[in-house]
Amino acid sequence: MIRKLVSFIGDPANSKKVKKIGISMLIVTFISDFLVHREHVHYIWDRIPGWGAFYGFVSCVVIILASKFYGHQCRIMRDEDYYND
């Protein structure tokens, strides 16, 4: 079962299908957040529908950009054949 799933996702011919499935899952998750009853929240922004999805997406983008910045500017990143010499 897992082998079929991995080969389906890894096949370049199925890239459009995989992208559509992923986007539809994100949309369903975002819309389902509007159905949650928020009676007891700790922070005011927890009342905003879709806040968790938005916060998670922005956090992931910030982590990726910070990692790329540190890798390039602080010379942490190495070439592919760095250890082959």
KOLKOLBA-850744 format. One record per residue: residue in one letter; y, x, z of N, C-alpha, C, CB in turn. Coordinates in pm, whole numbers, plus 50000, padded with zeros to 5 digits. Each point is the difference from the previous one (the first is absolute). Glycine has a CB too. Layout:
BEGIN
 code    nY    nX    nZ   caY   caX   caZ    cY    cX    cZ   cbY   cbX   cbZ
    A     Y     X     Z     Y     X     Z     Y     X     Z     Y     X     Z
...
***
This chain:
BEGIN
 code    nY    nX    nZ   caY   caX   caZ    cY    cX    cZ   cbY   cbX   cbZ
    M 49882 50082 50000 50118 49918 50000 50125 50087 50000 49874 49819 50120
    I 50132 50279 49971 50116 50088 50009 50011 50084 49874 49980 50007 50250
    R 49907 50038 49698 50001 50083 49880 50059 49923 49882 49799 50124 50084
    K 50166 49748 49903 50056 49917 49892 50150 49982 50018 49780 49881 49977
    L 50262 50097 50146 50143 49982 50028 50080 50126 49970 49940 49833 50176
    V 50008 50282 49865 50069 50127 49974 50005 50029 49851 49925 50086 50223
    S 49967 49887 49704 50004 50024 49856 50092 49902 49930 49769 50089 50010
    F 50243 49788 50040 50092 49903 49942 50145 50045 50020 49833 49815 50041
    I 50199 50229 50081 50136 50043 50029 50034 50130 49928 49986 49887 50223
    G 49919 50204 49768 50024 50130 49938 50001 49999 49848 49897 50096 50198
    D 50055 49798 49740 49994 49994 49854 50140 49974 49943 49762 49916 50011
    P 50288 50172 49902 50133 49980 49943 50013 49872 49918 50022 50246 49995
    A 49866 49702 49955 50006 49876 49922 50035 49880 50088 49832 50095 49842
    N 50142 49915 50288 50027 49890 50092 50131 50016 50077 49755 49972 50021
    S 50329 50122 49939 50121 50028 50078 50094 49880 50008 49979 50239 49933
    K 50034 49685 49958 50088 49883 50002 49945 49892 50093 50072 50052 49764
    K 49796 49928 50234 49938 49902 50088 50018 50039 50146 49832 49945 49822
    V 50147 50183 50209 50012 50049 50137 50145 49985 50047 49810 50162 49964
    K 50285 49866 49949 50141 49986 50035 50036 49854 50027 50052 50202 49860
    K 49898 49707 50056 50026 49856 50021 49937 49951 50130 50009 49968 49752
    I 49871 50077 50278 49933 49961 50124 50078 50051 50121 49777 50002 49882
    G 50267 50122 50113 50076 50057 50111 50132 49929 50023 49894 50217 49952
    I 50179 49754 49940 50128 49930 50012 49979 49859 50051 50094 50138 49814
    S 49803 49794 50139 49975 49864 50048 49960 50000 50148 49929 49933 49767
    M 49998 50169 50279 49967 50009 50141 50125 50023 50085 49774 50089 49939
    L 50317 49993 50013 50126 50022 50071 50082 49872 50008 49998 50237 49924
    I 50007 49687 49967 50076 49875 49998 49939 49899 50096 50066 50043 49762
    V 49802 49945 50238 49933 49906 50091 50025 50039 50145 49823 49956 49826
    T 50171 50174 50204 50026 50046 50136 50143 49970 50042 49830 50180 49970
    F 50264 49843 49941 50141 49974 50030 50025 49851 50022 50065 50202 49864
    I 49879 49714 50050 50020 49855 50012 49932 49947 50126 50014 49980 49749
    S 49870 50073 50286 49931 49952 50120 50079 50030 50127 49783 50032 49882
    D 50304 50066 50113 50082 50031 50116 50100 49888 50030 49975 50244 49948
    F 50058 49674 49954 50090 49887 50021 49929 49886 50075 50125 50064 49791
    L 49744 49938 50215 49923 49894 50065 49972 50029 50148 49898 49951 49779
    V 50140 50167 50267 49974 50039 50138 50106 49940 50092 49890 50215 49922
    H 50065 49726 50189 50093 49943 50097 50045 50110 50096 49889 49771 49983
    R 50241 50253 50024 50055 50107 50083 50076 49939 50117 50015 50153 49801
    E 49915 49823 50306 50064 49940 50117 50041 50107 50101 49865 49793 49965
    H 50046 50299 50065 50029 50104 50100 50008 50135 49930 49883 49866 50182
    V 50238 50175 49786 50019 50131 49936 50078 50090 50095 49997 49895 49768
    H 49979 50234 50220 50069 50096 50086 50137 50038 49944 49778 50087 50075
    Y 50231 49927 49794 50124 50043 49936 50044 49893 49900 49937 50244 50029
    I 50193 49751 49947 50056 49896 49914 49949 50012 49856 50204 49995 50147
    W 49775 50128 49805 49955 50017 49862 49855 49957 49980 50161 50187 49979
    D 49764 49794 50128 49863 49950 49987 49996 49854 49956 49931 50161 50176
    R 50180 49769 49834 50007 49861 49954 50016 49989 49848 50100 49940 50221
    I 49941 50168 49714 50024 49997 49855 49867 50000 49926 50220 50121 50031
    P 49754 49777 49887 49876 49999 49922 49999 50115 49899 49984 49749 50028
    G 49905 50319 49965 49986 50111 49906 50051 50132 50055 50021 49836 49819
    W 50024 50166 50306 50056 50122 50057 49894 50111 50009 50164 49860 50129
    G 49717 50106 49913 49896 50102 50013 49965 50065 49866 49910 49874 50195
    A 50081 50046 49700 49970 50054 49867 50114 50088 49951 49861 49798 49950
    F 50262 50156 50071 50116 50077 49956 50010 50132 50077 50120 49787 49942
    Y 49864 50206 50189 50008 50118 50085 49890 50100 49965 50101 49860 50184
    G 49779 50091 49794 49889 50088 49963 50022 50068 49867 49850 49854 50129
    F 50201 50071 49773 50026 50058 49868 50108 50107 50007 49933 49783 49894
    V 50177 50185 50173 50110 50097 50012 49953 50124 50078 50169 49812 49993
    S 49752 50169 50111 49949 50114 50077 49913 50091 49914 50008 49860 50207
    C 49906 50082 49712 49914 50081 49912 50082 50079 49899 49817 49832 50028
    V 50285 50104 49915 50086 50070 49903 50073 50115 50068 50029 49787 49869
    V 50022 50191 50252 50071 50106 50072 49906 50116 50033 50157 49829 50097
    I 49721 50141 49944 49903 50106 50031 49968 50083 49875 49902 49857 50183
    I 50079 50076 49704 49970 50072 49875 50117 50087 49958 49848 49813 49931
    L 50274 50132 50073 50117 50078 49959 50025 50118 50095 50100 49792 49900
    A 49883 50187 50229 50018 50110 50096 49895 50108 49978 50098 49839 50167
    S 49778 50122 49806 49894 50098 49976 50027 50081 49874 49837 49849 50114
    K 50208 50085 49782 50034 50072 49877 50117 50094 50023 49915 49807 49863
    F 50185 50148 50212 50116 50086 50028 49957 50125 50077 50150 49797 50004
    Y 49773 50184 50103 49954 50115 50077 49911 50092 49918 50015 49861 50205
    G 49902 50081 49712 49910 50081 49919 50074 50087 49901 49829 49825 50027
    H 50275 50122 49912 50072 50076 49898 50110 50087 50061 49951 49817 49837
    Q 50127 50131 50255 50115 50074 50053 49959 50106 50103 50139 49797 49961
    C 49760 50175 50117 49957 50096 50103 49889 50091 49950 50065 49835 50175
    R 49903 50156 49700 49898 50083 49933 49863 49991 50067 50183 50154 49931
    I 49784 49727 50115 49867 49978 50058 49899 49978 49887 50102 49900 50210
    M 49942 50037 49683 49912 49967 49889 49970 50127 49918 50094 49765 49992
    R 49784 50250 49969 49956 50118 49924 49947 49955 49863 49944 50125 50215
    D 50049 49969 49694 49942 49971 49868 49852 49973 50014 50173 50143 49887
    E 49770 49797 50008 49859 49965 50003 49909 50122 50015 50054 49802 49859
    D 49981 50306 50077 49914 50120 50001 50052 50106 50099 49940 49955 49760
    Y 50125 50003 50344 50060 50093 50097 49894 50087 50068 50184 49836 50038
    Y 49702 50106 49998 49897 50073 50073 49898 50067 49907 50031 49840 50187
    N 49984 50148 49683 49902 50057 49907 50023 50147 49973 49981 49778 49897
    D 50128 50280 50145 50028 50141 49973 49921 50095 50084 50222 49934 49934
***
